[in-house]
Amino acid sequence: MENGKIKVVVGLSGGVDSSVAAYLLKEQGYDVVGLFMRNWHDTTGTLEGDCPWYDDQVFAELVAKRLDIPFHFVDLSEQYRARVVDYMFAEYGRGRTPNPDVLCNREIKFDAFLEEALKLGADYVATGHYCRRRDETVGGEVYHRLLAGADPNKDQSYFLCQLSQQQLSRAMFPIGDMLKPQVRRIAAEQKLATAKRKDSQGICFVGKVDLPVFLQQQLAPQRGDIVEIAADWAGYAEAAARTGIAEMALPYRYTPGDGVKAGEHNGAHYYTVGQRKGLGVSGRAEPLFIIATDTATNTVYVGQGQAHPGLYRRALRILPGEVHWVSPDRQLAVGEQAPFSFRIRYRQPLQSGVLHILADGAYVVFDTPQRGITPGQFAAWYAGEELVGSGVIAG
């Protein structure tokens, strides 16, 4: 089949990456259509001047006009609120820190958006993600491998760690083999309006926000104590002596009696492990970092300095129902284990360790203790450049 007979709907976001993705596909002979999605209306907590959605749409339309491709608009804000934002509120309310960008890709860009693209006759959808897809036949069945992007500084495979084989079968990543400077150069050469536009930041489709203000839409402020835990707290020595896999993954459990009151906060659900700013407590030899939150008692626990042992753990757990295999043919059975490289947040260098599948969930035991293991975030595991699976870190 000639490329010109294959219709690809590109998610034009108003940014340079999706713009160049559309250009490359057209150059390769595909029947390219631009589709802009609006997913958010509420500006509560949004920081002024952070590229509001209407600016994004204008830039997307300018790119479509420059490339001479059809342009469409769809409002998916109802689905986005129900499937991403409500999930965010629920997770923060439970004292966990969700990753809305991962959910946005699984639930919106490669689900609700894909449905709209199929209505336009799409064979594939394309985005400006810095990642790659490679198809491989195993035992007569084709598997779609999700690979890291060629640009190590921009690899976005982590954000797609929850995609299914069905979703990947329809996905194209035209800039995955490119470096960011190459993308900028092509945009400039083709005189695309987005060539010098800054990359978007903040929550997917919402933008940069004052998180406590944003969360106050559903999570009311509530005064509580900030409790400082000393670096020589007895629980750290006890945890270091554990040898069982499940025991090593247990989070530290504090009570207010384990430390001293250092101040007050407006709601434990507004804070996350590893956070430094926003505590409003000074007068310490080293900066205070959040080492745990307890929404049941509305307590925030902190420790002094980046080397505080409360920031580090050797293992984590993923509940059985929250383990996802991007490559299902590589799935481990209960009782099996295998070495992988892991990432527990975007841009984190890959960390070596072993994935253990037990009856009560998946466990990751790292070769070296990891800083800021955060409940609600996603842990993703790689075999070389392939993202094999992922799961939500349990609290």
MARMI-898736 format. One line per field, with one value per residue (C-alpha): x, y, z; residue in one letter; residue number from 0. Coordinates in Angstrom, 1 decimal. Layout:
<nodes>
X = X / ...
Y = Y / ...
Z = Z / ...
residuo = a / ...
num = NUM / ...
</nodes>
This chain:
<nodes>
X = 0.0 / 1.3 / 1.7 / -0.7 / -3.5 / -2.8 / -4.6 / -2.8 / -4.5 / -1.9 / -2.6 / -1.6 / -1.0 / 0.3 / 3.9 / 6.9 / 7.1 / 3.7 / 4.1 / 7.2 / 5.6 / 2.9 / 5.4 / 7.5 / 4.4 / 3.2 / 6.7 / 6.6 / 3.4 / 0.8 / -2.7 / -2.3 / -5.1 / -4.5 / -6.8 / -6.6 / -8.2 / -9.4 / -9.5 / -9.7 / -11.9 / -11.4 / -8.6 / -8.7 / -5.1 / -3.6 / -0.7 / -1.3 / 0.5 / 1.1 / 0.1 / -3.7 / -5.5 / -6.7 / -3.2 / -2.4 / -5.3 / -4.2 / -0.7 / -2.0 / -4.3 / -1.3 / 0.7 / -2.1 / -2.5 / 1.2 / 1.3 / -1.9 / -3.6 / -7.2 / -7.7 / -10.3 / -11.2 / -12.7 / -13.6 / -12.7 / -13.0 / -15.8 / -13.7 / -10.6 / -12.2 / -13.8 / -10.8 / -7.8 / -8.7 / -11.1 / -8.5 / -6.0 / -8.3 / -9.0 / -5.3 / -4.3 / -7.1 / -5.7 / -2.3 / -0.8 / 0.8 / -0.5 / 1.1 / -1.6 / 0.5 / 0.7 / -3.1 / -3.7 / -1.8 / -3.6 / -7.1 / -7.2 / -4.5 / -4.6 / -8.2 / -10.8 / -8.7 / -8.1 / -11.9 / -12.3 / -9.5 / -11.1 / -14.4 / -12.3 / -11.2 / -7.7 / -5.6 / -3.1 / -2.8 / 0.5 / 2.0 / 5.1 / 6.4 / 10.1 / 9.8 / 9.7 / 7.7 / 9.2 / 7.1 / 8.4 / 7.0 / 7.2 / 5.6 / 3.6 / 2.1 / 3.1 / 4.1 / 4.5 / 7.5 / 7.7 / 11.3 / 13.0 / 13.4 / 16.8 / 17.3 / 18.4 / 17.5 / 13.9 / 13.0 / 9.3 / 8.6 / 8.0 / 4.8 / 3.5 / 4.2 / 0.5 / -0.3 / -1.7 / -0.8 / -4.0 / -3.2 / 0.4 / -0.9 / -2.5 / 0.4 / 3.1 / 5.9 / 7.5 / 10.2 / 11.2 / 14.5 / 15.4 / 17.1 / 15.3 / 17.7 / 16.9 / 13.2 / 13.7 / 15.8 / 13.2 / 10.5 / 12.5 / 13.4 / 9.7 / 8.7 / 6.3 / 4.8 / 5.8 / 9.5 / 10.6 / 7.7 / 8.6 / 7.8 / 4.7 / 5.1 / 2.9 / -0.1 / -1.1 / -3.6 / -4.1 / -0.7 / 1.4 / -0.7 / -0.5 / -1.2 / -2.8 / -5.1 / -6.0 / -6.7 / -8.8 / -11.5 / -12.3 / -9.9 / -10.5 / -7.6 / -7.2 / -4.6 / -2.2 / 1.2 / 4.6 / 6.7 / 10.4 / 12.0 / 15.7 / 18.1 / 18.9 / 15.3 / 15.4 / 13.1 / 15.7 / 18.1 / 15.3 / 14.4 / 18.0 / 18.2 / 15.3 / 16.1 / 12.7 / 11.5 / 8.1 / 9.5 / 12.1 / 9.3 / 7.4 / 7.3 / 8.4 / 5.6 / 5.9 / 3.7 / 3.8 / 5.6 / 8.5 / 9.6 / 9.1 / 6.6 / 8.3 / 5.4 / 1.9 / 0.5 / -2.8 / -3.5 / -1.3 / -2.9 / -1.3 / 2.2 / 4.4 / 7.4 / 10.7 / 9.1 / 11.2 / 9.3 / 6.1 / 6.6 / 7.2 / 9.6 / 13.1 / 15.9 / 17.4 / 21.1 / 19.9 / 16.7 / 13.7 / 12.3 / 9.1 / 9.7 / 6.1 / 2.5 / -0.4 / -3.8 / -5.5 / -4.0 / -3.3 / 0.4 / 3.4 / 6.7 / 10.0 / 13.7 / 16.8 / 18.9 / 19.0 / 20.8 / 18.2 / 17.5 / 13.8 / 14.1 / 15.6 / 14.2 / 15.6 / 12.4 / 8.8 / 5.6 / 3.0 / -0.4 / -1.4 / -4.2 / -1.9 / 0.8 / 0.8 / 2.8 / 3.3 / 4.9 / 2.6 / 4.9 / 7.6 / 5.3 / 6.7 / 4.6 / 4.1 / 7.4 / 9.6 / 12.1 / 14.2 / 16.7 / 15.5 / 16.4 / 13.8 / 12.6 / 10.3 / 9.9 / 10.3 / 13.9 / 15.3 / 18.4 / 17.6 / 18.3 / 19.3 / 17.4 / 15.3 / 11.6 / 10.0 / 6.5 / 4.9 / 1.3 / 0.6 / 2.0 / 5.2 / 8.2 / 11.2 / 14.4 / 17.0 / 20.7 / 21.1 / 18.5 / 16.3 / 15.4 / 11.8 / 9.9 / 6.4 / 3.1 / 0.8 / 3.6 / 4.5 / 7.5 / 8.5 / 10.9 / 13.1 / 15.0 / 17.7 / 15.8 / 12.4 / 9.9 / 8.5 / 6.0 / 4.9 / 2.8 / 1.5 / 3.7 / 1.8 / 1.9
Y = 0.0 / 3.4 / 5.9 / 8.3 / 5.8 / 5.6 / 8.3 / 9.5 / 11.9 / 13.9 / 15.3 / 18.9 / 20.5 / 23.9 / 22.8 / 22.3 / 18.5 / 17.7 / 20.2 / 18.6 / 15.2 / 16.3 / 17.7 / 14.5 / 12.4 / 14.5 / 14.4 / 10.6 / 10.6 / 9.9 / 11.4 / 13.7 / 15.3 / 17.7 / 17.3 / 19.7 / 18.6 / 20.9 / 19.1 / 21.7 / 24.8 / 25.6 / 28.1 / 27.7 / 27.6 / 28.1 / 30.5 / 33.5 / 33.6 / 29.9 / 29.4 / 29.1 / 26.6 / 29.2 / 30.2 / 26.5 / 26.2 / 29.2 / 27.9 / 24.5 / 26.0 / 28.1 / 24.9 / 23.1 / 26.0 / 26.1 / 22.4 / 22.5 / 19.8 / 19.6 / 20.8 / 19.7 / 20.5 / 18.3 / 19.0 / 16.1 / 18.0 / 15.8 / 12.7 / 14.4 / 15.5 / 12.1 / 9.9 / 12.1 / 15.0 / 13.1 / 10.4 / 13.1 / 14.4 / 10.9 / 10.0 / 13.2 / 12.7 / 9.3 / 10.8 / 9.5 / 11.6 / 10.7 / 11.2 / 12.8 / 12.8 / 9.0 / 8.8 / 11.4 / 9.3 / 6.1 / 7.5 / 10.5 / 10.7 / 7.0 / 6.3 / 9.1 / 11.0 / 7.8 / 7.2 / 10.7 / 10.0 / 6.8 / 8.7 / 10.8 / 7.6 / 7.3 / 4.3 / 5.6 / 8.4 / 10.3 / 12.4 / 14.4 / 12.1 / 11.3 / 7.5 / 4.8 / 1.7 / -1.4 / -4.4 / -7.9 / -11.3 / -13.9 / -17.4 / -16.1 / -13.2 / -9.5 / -7.5 / -3.8 / -2.8 / 0.6 / 1.9 / 4.9 / 8.0 / 8.5 / 11.8 / 10.8 / 14.3 / 14.1 / 10.5 / 10.4 / 6.6 / 6.8 / 8.8 / 6.0 / 3.2 / 2.3 / 1.8 / -1.5 / -3.5 / -2.4 / 1.3 / 0.9 / -0.9 / 2.5 / 4.7 / 6.5 / 8.5 / 10.4 / 12.3 / 9.4 / 8.9 / 12.6 / 15.0 / 18.1 / 20.5 / 18.7 / 19.1 / 22.8 / 23.2 / 21.5 / 23.7 / 26.8 / 25.7 / 25.0 / 28.3 / 26.7 / 29.1 / 26.9 / 26.8 / 29.0 / 28.3 / 27.1 / 23.6 / 23.3 / 22.5 / 21.5 / 19.2 / 17.7 / 20.1 / 22.1 / 23.8 / 25.1 / 25.4 / 26.4 / 22.8 / 23.6 / 26.1 / 23.7 / 20.9 / 23.1 / 22.7 / 19.4 / 19.0 / 21.6 / 23.1 / 21.6 / 22.7 / 20.0 / 19.5 / 19.3 / 16.8 / 16.6 / 13.1 / 12.8 / 11.0 / 8.6 / 7.4 / 3.8 / 2.7 / 3.3 / 0.8 / -1.8 / -1.3 / -1.7 / -5.0 / -6.5 / -9.2 / -10.4 / -8.9 / -7.8 / -6.4 / -4.4 / -2.7 / -1.6 / 2.2 / 3.9 / 4.3 / 7.3 / 8.6 / 12.2 / 10.8 / 9.8 / 13.4 / 17.0 / 19.6 / 21.9 / 23.9 / 23.7 / 23.1 / 23.5 / 19.9 / 16.8 / 15.9 / 19.0 / 17.6 / 14.9 / 12.9 / 14.6 / 18.1 / 20.9 / 24.1 / 25.3 / 24.2 / 27.7 / 26.3 / 27.8 / 28.1 / 24.6 / 23.9 / 22.1 / 22.4 / 20.3 / 17.7 / 15.9 / 12.2 / 11.1 / 12.3 / 10.8 / 12.0 / 9.9 / 12.0 / 15.0 / 15.0 / 15.9 / 14.3 / 16.0 / 15.5 / 17.7 / 17.5 / 15.6 / 12.7 / 12.1 / 8.3 / 8.9 / 9.9 / 6.5 / 3.0 / -0.2 / -1.6 / -0.8 / -2.8 / -2.7 / -4.3 / -7.2 / -5.4 / -2.4 / -4.3 / -3.6 / -5.4 / -3.3 / -6.3 / -9.2 / -11.9 / -10.8 / -11.2 / -13.0 / -15.5 / -15.7 / -16.9 / -15.6 / -12.8 / -11.0 / -8.1 / -4.9 / -1.2 / 1.0 / 4.5 / 5.9 / 9.4 / 11.2 / 12.1 / 9.9 / 8.0 / 4.3 / 2.3 / -1.3 / -3.8 / -7.0 / -7.4 / -10.1 / -11.4 / -12.7 / -13.7 / -10.4 / -8.2 / -7.1 / -6.0 / -4.0 / -4.4 / -1.9 / -2.4 / 0.9 / 2.7 / 5.1 / 8.6 / 9.8 / 6.5 / 8.1 / 6.3 / 6.9 / 7.4 / 4.9 / 2.6 / 1.5 / -1.3 / -1.5 / -4.3 / -2.3 / 0.4 / -1.3 / -0.3 / -3.7 / -2.9 / -0.6 / -0.2 / 2.1 / 2.4 / 1.3 / 3.3
Z = 0.0 / -0.9 / 1.9 / 0.1 / 0.7 / 4.4 / 6.5 / 9.6 / 12.0 / 13.8 / 17.2 / 16.5 / 20.0 / 18.9 / 19.7 / 17.5 / 18.0 / 16.7 / 13.9 / 12.6 / 13.0 / 10.6 / 8.2 / 8.1 / 7.5 / 4.6 / 3.1 / 3.3 / 1.3 / 3.9 / 3.8 / 6.8 / 8.8 / 11.8 / 14.8 / 17.8 / 21.0 / 23.8 / 27.1 / 29.8 / 30.4 / 34.1 / 34.8 / 38.6 / 39.8 / 36.4 / 36.4 / 34.1 / 30.9 / 30.6 / 26.9 / 27.3 / 25.1 / 22.6 / 21.8 / 21.2 / 18.8 / 16.8 / 16.4 / 15.4 / 12.8 / 11.4 / 11.1 / 9.3 / 6.9 / 6.2 / 5.5 / 3.5 / 5.5 / 6.7 / 10.3 / 12.8 / 16.4 / 19.0 / 22.6 / 24.9 / 28.2 / 29.6 / 29.1 / 30.4 / 33.6 / 34.2 / 33.4 / 34.3 / 36.6 / 38.8 / 39.2 / 40.2 / 42.9 / 44.2 / 44.3 / 46.1 / 48.5 / 49.4 / 50.0 / 46.8 / 44.0 / 40.6 / 37.2 / 35.0 / 31.9 / 31.9 / 32.4 / 29.7 / 27.1 / 28.1 / 28.5 / 26.1 / 23.4 / 22.6 / 23.5 / 23.3 / 20.7 / 18.8 / 18.6 / 17.1 / 14.7 / 13.5 / 12.8 / 10.4 / 8.7 / 10.3 / 9.9 / 12.4 / 14.9 / 15.3 / 18.0 / 18.7 / 21.4 / 21.5 / 21.4 / 18.8 / 17.9 / 16.4 / 15.3 / 16.0 / 15.2 / 17.9 / 17.4 / 14.5 / 16.4 / 15.9 / 19.0 / 19.0 / 21.0 / 22.7 / 22.5 / 24.1 / 21.9 / 20.2 / 22.0 / 25.6 / 26.8 / 25.5 / 25.7 / 26.6 / 26.5 / 30.3 / 29.7 / 27.4 / 29.9 / 30.2 / 26.5 / 25.3 / 22.3 / 20.6 / 21.2 / 20.0 / 16.8 / 15.8 / 17.0 / 15.0 / 16.4 / 13.5 / 15.4 / 17.7 / 15.8 / 15.9 / 18.3 / 19.5 / 17.7 / 14.4 / 15.1 / 15.7 / 12.6 / 10.4 / 11.8 / 11.1 / 7.5 / 6.8 / 8.4 / 10.8 / 13.3 / 16.2 / 15.3 / 18.3 / 20.6 / 24.1 / 25.1 / 27.2 / 30.9 / 33.8 / 33.9 / 30.5 / 28.9 / 32.1 / 32.1 / 35.0 / 38.1 / 41.7 / 42.8 / 46.2 / 44.6 / 41.9 / 44.3 / 46.5 / 43.9 / 45.6 / 48.5 / 51.3 / 53.2 / 56.7 / 59.2 / 60.4 / 61.9 / 60.2 / 62.2 / 61.8 / 62.0 / 63.1 / 60.8 / 63.6 / 64.0 / 65.1 / 62.3 / 59.7 / 61.2 / 61.5 / 57.9 / 56.8 / 58.5 / 56.6 / 54.0 / 52.8 / 49.5 / 50.8 / 54.0 / 52.2 / 50.2 / 53.2 / 53.5 / 56.7 / 59.2 / 61.5 / 64.3 / 65.6 / 68.7 / 66.6 / 66.0 / 67.0 / 65.7 / 63.2 / 62.0 / 60.4 / 56.9 / 55.1 / 54.1 / 53.9 / 50.5 / 49.0 / 49.5 / 48.1 / 49.0 / 48.2 / 48.0 / 49.4 / 48.6 / 50.2 / 53.8 / 55.2 / 57.9 / 58.2 / 60.8 / 60.1 / 59.3 / 56.1 / 54.0 / 55.1 / 52.6 / 52.9 / 53.7 / 54.2 / 54.4 / 56.3 / 55.2 / 57.9 / 60.6 / 58.3 / 59.2 / 57.0 / 58.0 / 57.1 / 57.5 / 57.1 / 54.0 / 50.8 / 52.4 / 55.1 / 55.2 / 55.1 / 51.5 / 50.5 / 50.1 / 48.6 / 47.2 / 46.2 / 45.7 / 42.9 / 43.7 / 41.5 / 39.6 / 38.8 / 37.0 / 33.2 / 30.6 / 27.5 / 25.9 / 27.2 / 25.7 / 28.2 / 31.2 / 34.2 / 36.1 / 39.8 / 41.4 / 38.6 / 38.7 / 36.1 / 36.0 / 34.4 / 34.3 / 36.1 / 36.1 / 38.8 / 37.4 / 34.1 / 33.3 / 36.0 / 34.7 / 34.5 / 37.7 / 37.8 / 39.9 / 39.9 / 39.3 / 41.5 / 40.8 / 44.0 / 44.8 / 46.4 / 43.7 / 41.9 / 43.8 / 42.5 / 44.5 / 43.4 / 43.4 / 45.3 / 47.5 / 45.6 / 46.5 / 46.6 / 45.9 / 45.8 / 46.1 / 43.1 / 40.6 / 38.0 / 38.0 / 34.5 / 33.6 / 30.5 / 28.8 / 26.9 / 25.0 / 25.2 / 27.8 / 28.8 / 31.6 / 34.3 / 37.5 / 40.1 / 43.2 / 46.2 / 49.5
residuo = m / e / n / g / k / i / k / v / v / v / g / l / s / g / g / v / d / s / s / v / a / a / y / l / l / k / e / q / g / y / d / v / v / g / l / f / m / r / n / w / h / d / t / t / g / t / l / e / g / d / c / p / w / y / d / d / q / v / f / a / e / l / v / a / k / r / l / d / i / p / f / h / f / v / d / l / s / e / q / y / r / a / r / v / v / d / y / m / f / a / e / y / g / r / g / r / t / p / n / p / d / v / l / c / n / r / e / i / k / f / d / a / f / l / e / e / a / l / k / l / g / a / d / y / v / a / t / g / h / y / c / r / r / r / d / e / t / v / g / g / e / v / y / h / r / l / l / a / g / a / d / p / n / k / d / q / s / y / f / l / c / q / l / s / q / q / q / l / s / r / a / m / f / p / i / g / d / m / l / k / p / q / v / r / r / i / a / a / e / q / k / l / a / t / a / k / r / k / d / s / q / g / i / c / f / v / g / k / v / d / l / p / v / f / l / q / q / q / l / a / p / q / r / g / d / i / v / e / i / a / a / d / w / a / g / y / a / e / a / a / a / r / t / g / i / a / e / m / a / l / p / y / r / y / t / p / g / d / g / v / k / a / g / e / h / n / g / a / h / y / y / t / v / g / q / r / k / g / l / g / v / s / g / r / a / e / p / l / f / i / i / a / t / d / t / a / t / n / t / v / y / v / g / q / g / q / a / h / p / g / l / y / r / r / a / l / r / i / l / p / g / e / v / h / w / v / s / p / d / r / q / l / a / v / g / e / q / a / p / f / s / f / r / i / r / y / r / q / p / l / q / s / g / v / l / h / i / l / a / d / g / a / y / v / v / f / d / t / p / q / r / g / i / t / p / g / q / f / a / a / w / y / a / g / e / e / l / v / g / s / g / v / i / a / g
num = 0 / 1 / 2 / 3 / 4 / 5 / 6 / 7 / 8 / 9 / 10 / 11 / 12 / 13 / 14 / 15 / 16 / 17 / 18 / 19 / 20 / 21 / 22 / 23 / 24 / 25 / 26 / 27 / 28 / 29 / 30 / 31 / 32 / 33 / 34 / 35 / 36 / 37 / 38 / 39 / 40 / 41 / 42 / 43 / 44 / 45 / 46 / 47 / 48 / 49 / 50 / 51 / 52 / 53 / 54 / 55 / 56 / 57 / 58 / 59 / 60 / 61 / 62 / 63 / 64 / 65 / 66 / 67 / 68 / 69 / 70 / 71 / 72 / 73 / 74 / 75 / 76 / 77 / 78 / 79 / 80 / 81 / 82 / 83 / 84 / 85 / 86 / 87 / 88 / 89 / 90 / 91 / 92 / 93 / 94 / 95 / 96 / 97 / 98 / 99 / 100 / 101 / 102 / 103 / 104 / 105 / 106 / 107 / 108 / 109 / 110 / 111 / 112 / 113 / 114 / 115 / 116 / 117 / 118 / 119 / 120 / 121 / 122 / 123 / 124 / 125 / 126 / 127 / 128 / 129 / 130 / 131 / 132 / 133 / 134 / 135 / 136 / 137 / 138 / 139 / 140 / 141 / 142 / 143 / 144 / 145 / 146 / 147 / 148 / 149 / 150 / 151 / 152 / 153 / 154 / 155 / 156 / 157 / 158 / 159 / 160 / 161 / 162 / 163 / 164 / 165 / 166 / 167 / 168 / 169 / 170 / 171 / 172 / 173 / 174 / 175 / 176 / 177 / 178 / 179 / 180 / 181 / 182 / 183 / 184 / 185 / 186 / 187 / 188 / 189 / 190 / 191 / 192 / 193 / 194 / 195 / 196 / 197 / 198 / 199 / 200 / 201 / 202 / 203 / 204 / 205 / 206 / 207 / 208 / 209 / 210 / 211 / 212 / 213 / 214 / 215 / 216 / 217 / 218 / 219 / 220 / 221 / 222 / 223 / 224 / 225 / 226 / 227 / 228 / 229 / 230 / 231 / 232 / 233 / 234 / 235 / 236 / 237 / 238 / 239 / 240 / 241 / 242 / 243 / 244 / 245 / 246 / 247 / 248 / 249 / 250 / 251 / 252 / 253 / 254 / 255 / 256 / 257 / 258 / 259 / 260 / 261 / 262 / 263 / 264 / 265 / 266 / 267 / 268 / 269 / 270 / 271 / 272 / 273 / 274 / 275 / 276 / 277 / 278 / 279 / 280 / 281 / 282 / 283 / 284 / 285 / 286 / 287 / 288 / 289 / 290 / 291 / 292 / 293 / 294 / 295 / 296 / 297 / 298 / 299 / 300 / 301 / 302 / 303 / 304 / 305 / 306 / 307 / 308 / 309 / 310 / 311 / 312 / 313 / 314 / 315 / 316 / 317 / 318 / 319 / 320 / 321 / 322 / 323 / 324 / 325 / 326 / 327 / 328 / 329 / 330 / 331 / 332 / 333 / 334 / 335 / 336 / 337 / 338 / 339 / 340 / 341 / 342 / 343 / 344 / 345 / 346 / 347 / 348 / 349 / 350 / 351 / 352 / 353 / 354 / 355 / 356 / 357 / 358 / 359 / 360 / 361 / 362 / 363 / 364 / 365 / 366 / 367 / 368 / 369 / 370 / 371 / 372 / 373 / 374 / 375 / 376 / 377 / 378 / 379 / 380 / 381 / 382 / 383 / 384 / 385 / 386 / 387 / 388 / 389 / 390 / 391 / 392 / 393 / 394
</nodes>
